[in-house]
Amino acid sequence: MSLPIPKSNAQAALTLRNVTKRFNGSAGRVTALEDITLDVREGEFLVVVGPSGCGKSTLLSLLAGLEHTDEGAIKLGDEPVHSPGRDRLVMFQQDALFPWLNALENVLFGLRLKPGLSDAERLESARYYLNLVGLGNKEKARPHELSGGMRQRVALARSLAPNPRVLLMDEPFSALDALTREQLYGDIQEIFTKRKKTIVLVTHNIREAVCLGDRVVLFSPNPGRVQQVFDVNLPRPRRMNDPALANLAAEVTTALSSHLTADKQ
Amino acid sequence: MKLPRFVIPTFIALAVLGGWEWFVRAGHVNDVLVPAPSHILQWFWWALFDQASFESGQYLAAIQKGELLPATWVTMRRLIIGFAIGAAIGIPLGALCARVRWVRDTFGVLALGLQTLPSVCWVPLALLWFGIREEAVLFVVVMGTLWAVVIAVQESVLNVQPLYLRAAQTMGSKGWHLWSRVIFPAALPGVLSGMKQGWAFAWRSLMAAEIFVVIVTGFGLGSLLNAGRELLRMDQVMGVMAVVMLVGLLADLVFFAPLERWLRRSRGLER
């Protein structure tokens, strides 16, 4: 089965202009994100990294349209983002698979909501993506019958299947063990290289960020701001134990800790 | 050698029944007030298999032989119809309570209050509103079921994991689709346990209604029990009590327990 592969160009898929988001916390109004201006290019793997409380998950909710900006604007292409949409699918932190559906039905969930497809096409597409994540033989398995890594693979297939313009990933590997995680890094890179999908991934793991991202955006907390942007020009597929990767990760770590100590003074 | 698990309980049960039989036969208690187990068994035989002239609507006829099965049927029919009506109204109302805040703050609070009200309290009103008729019994059963179901549905819908909703929304699910494909399946375990509670309440309220009111449209188990009292037939009273217990157990065994087990197993909540 052949699926159309979106053309890669330097045009921005997502644009954020002076985005600010505040919450009502127990200690009054808290600024989660302040004045974020950022472009996500078409076909780019962008990783947002930062310590907890830097607003990176909030950023993803804003991009998904699950929450609204207080100031500033977010656009997908030329369209302002103000509600959830099929063009921006999210892969969540823990597995958000529906326990009452099996693996195939979970992948079909989003496809069924996509208009203009026949049922046969939907089924074909769901099977294609389950195969892509290596779970073609687990169609009938319920989520609880799968390991944590497999569940996240199904979740990945579910968010890829409706072919969104942008894939948003909210710390999708944080609940997995190191071995499974590393395997998934490989899979994600392979899929990314093959399908040229625009991906925004949020994580607190700097190594993971450097391993996966074309660009790594370092966020600093209180309030969440863009601290620094790193270009990662290492060839893919990248391995976690690659020394060049470790060096770059160290650079990002230094930038983060210098900012955190400067913040304390 | 290890005994099968049922041996000791069976032995103890037989010993208790034997002791009871001996106690009554030896004349330690008035056997009119406390019938021996063998008398109750005899009554069962008589009530079950002596298919004499049972006609619903005739009070005296119902005290005659062979009335147990028809009476059980009358009661079961009331219970199932009343429960179905209560659940059919309660599920959408509970969902509405969960969905709309002001409904929850008004009707939801009222439902919470009415749920604590023993449903026998509805009997006088039911009689005044509907007369001594089938509708009166059904009304009491519906009132017994409804509020428990409303509260359970409201709570389980409010407790659906927000992550499921967020995931579904990003995939474009909203409105009826979101309710039928995500919220309701996610809330199902809670809804089911609410239905189970509603069933228990309905059963209690139906017995109360049947004992208090002689319903001319059908002679149920409660009426049979009360008739036993009036005729000083304690074997009948205790026999009917046993049947009432059995029906409750059976409903759980053949309906609710398998459903719950299936639900838990298919979602990996138990092995």
HADDOCK unambig.tbl for C-alpha pairs under 7 A between the chains (distance, minus, plus):
assign (segid A and resid 64 and name CA) (segid B and resid 170 and name CA) 6.83 0.50 0.50
assign (segid A and resid 84 and name CA) (segid B and resid 169 and name CA) 6.23 0.50 0.50
assign (segid A and resid 84 and name CA) (segid B and resid 170 and name CA) 4.87 0.50 0.50
assign (segid A and resid 84 and name CA) (segid B and resid 172 and name CA) 6.91 0.50 0.50
assign (segid A and resid 85 and name CA) (segid B and resid 170 and name CA) 5.55 0.50 0.50
assign (segid A and resid 85 and name CA) (segid B and resid 171 and name CA) 6.58 0.50 0.50
assign (segid A and resid 85 and name CA) (segid B and resid 172 and name CA) 5.81 0.50 0.50
assign (segid A and resid 86 and name CA) (segid B and resid 170 and name CA) 6.28 0.50 0.50
assign (segid A and resid 86 and name CA) (segid B and resid 171 and name CA) 5.28 0.50 0.50
assign (segid A and resid 86 and name CA) (segid B and resid 172 and name CA) 5.79 0.50 0.50
assign (segid A and resid 89 and name CA) (segid B and resid 170 and name CA) 5.80 0.50 0.50
assign (segid A and resid 89 and name CA) (segid B and resid 171 and name CA) 6.42 0.50 0.50
assign (segid A and resid 90 and name CA) (segid B and resid 170 and name CA) 6.73 0.50 0.50
assign (segid A and resid 96 and name CA) (segid B and resid 163 and name CA) 6.12 0.50 0.50
assign (segid A and resid 96 and name CA) (segid B and resid 164 and name CA) 5.82 0.50 0.50
assign (segid A and resid 96 and name CA) (segid B and resid 167 and name CA) 6.52 0.50 0.50
assign (segid A and resid 98 and name CA) (segid B and resid 164 and name CA) 6.99 0.50 0.50
assign (segid A and resid 99 and name CA) (segid B and resid 267 and name CA) 5.48 0.50 0.50
assign (segid A and resid 100 and name CA) (segid B and resid 185 and name CA) 6.87 0.50 0.50
assign (segid A and resid 100 and name CA) (segid B and resid 267 and name CA) 6.22 0.50 0.50
assign (segid A and resid 110 and name CA) (segid B and resid 171 and name CA) 5.15 0.50 0.50
assign (segid A and resid 113 and name CA) (segid B and resid 172 and name CA) 6.39 0.50 0.50
assign (segid A and resid 113 and name CA) (segid B and resid 173 and name CA) 6.98 0.50 0.50
assign (segid A and resid 144 and name CA) (segid B and resid 267 and name CA) 6.50 0.50 0.50
assign (segid A and resid 144 and name CA) (segid B and resid 268 and name CA) 5.32 0.50 0.50
